[in-house]
Amino acid sequence: WDNTDFSWSTELVSKLQSVFKMTELRPMQLQTMNATLSGRDCLLIMPTGGGKSLCFQLPALVSKGITVVVSPLVSLMEDQVMALQHFSIEAVMLNADADKSTVKYVQDAMTDPKATLKLVYVTPEKLAKSKRFMNRLEKMYEKGLFARLVIDEVHCCSQWGHDFRPDYKFLGIMKRQFPGVPLLGLTATATIKVLEDVKTILNIPDCLLLRSSFNRPNLYYQVLPKPSSQEEALNDMHDIINRNFRQQSGIVYCFSQKETAEVAEGLSKRGVRSMCYHASLPSKQRSHVHQLWTSNQIQVVVATVAFGMGIDKPDVRFVIHHSLSKSMENLYQESGRAGRDGSKSHCILYYRFADVARQSNMVFTERTGLDNLYGIVAYCIDVSGCRRSRIARHFGETWDSTDCAGMCDHCDPKIKRLCNKRDVTRLCQDVIKILNNAAATNQRVTAPKVLDAWYNKGAPTLRVKEVKVASVSRDKAERILAHMLLEGYIREDFHFTAYSTICYLLPGSRAKALLAGSAQVAMEFESKASAT
Ligand code: ADP
């Protein structure tokens, strides 16, 4: 598809330069444009900032008729329409609030072969709920003026994706209704599972998958141990920001709305101008925070994941996760808001074992919640593998860790580590024995209680005589528990109380084999670490 000898190729290049004032296409853009201009249905998977919009905006200019773009967020559409008008391209957004004259103008243009309108942006609700608009689309189709259907954030179709929108399901009828219209779906986050689901829902089994690399060479990935008290965690974070990112923009992602307020206040007190952002703030306050940050009047936005789509500040130098996110996809997406201008930027995640249970409590009701969470836990507790190659593998890319070029804490030559593999079978057996004893005596145990019992502390009834007092540091003991969880030697069990959910530990499906001696567990530990 990277041929430059299609009938549209010359016009494509000349409009790229004359209209968009860009000199050349980025990787995957030409392929996508050629495929969609040839009439193929395509799904384009490209990281945030990669340049997905151009892949339909430029083809819209060389196609006859109108390109319809479905997008989940009005603010995203407004930004795009404004940008297009800046290039003197006629584009309009239709949402529930569109005034009559706009609606009329669009409706007329849709069936007028001489119309200069090239792109119409609509919300999925508009398509699902407006019969009138659907009728117009049919007329437009009959006249051969329905150039292309673009679905932005196409993963929203799938319940497996991270922000499912029920209205996106409706889009499944579009291919049946308009079989001759090429469909182009765009997303930055899609695992194989989500993509398969999207293909089924949209009725495009034979679509072309176009993928550009997820590697962001300018992002430095790092995981840090999170101090156990909030005060220490704040001191640590403040220290990092002050030493490395003075006067530079950043985002801190937190687990809860309450925590965003605490952390924003804590950082401000320490001299880092910060404000919090979450979905329960009035929308006026949210835009205010966004605007202060975009114009560099505050340094840091402390946010929940609600601070997401539509942020395109180019010079974000750091994204810190105050708690682990709920999946690798979330981590990639959230930390990917750093460094859109291509300059070196840092993605730091604070990991603490206690946060795993907090997240588990939140995600266990989602169909793939725990699997996704354990994926990121594996990323966090890994002591030696290249972070970048783990991310690449997650997105189905192969990756040679030598290509990291020292841009993660495990490949960085300035951070010296000594790791060695150790057999921890007996230690894991001891944990199972503690859990079995608890079960046999009808006691429910949370992870901290298991650890206490292992160190011969806490409730005497939980201690097991034949189990030796843990011979490893608390840190290592926690890593062993996390590893056992990921490997199915133990599992989490959730109980509702009036106020919250509690996460207990139980022996897992592989516990018996472990006790019987038919499974061996080896883990890598860091014996020395020094930053130089
Ligand atoms: P995405 O939707 O993939 O997150 P955008 O479409 O918003 O990314 O593009 C990100 C930025 O890259 C925009 O500022 C856009 O103008 C710019 N861009 C896209 N393609 C090119 C190109 N070929 N040359 C230069 N800049 C480009």
Boltz pocket constraint, residues with backbone or C-beta under 6 A from the ligand:
constraints:
  - pocket:
      binder: B
      contacts: [[A, 22], [A, 23], [A, 24], [A, 25], [A, 26], [A, 29], [A, 46], [A, 47], [A, 48], [A, 49], [A, 50], [A, 51], [A, 52], [A, 53], [A, 54]]
      max_distance: 6.0
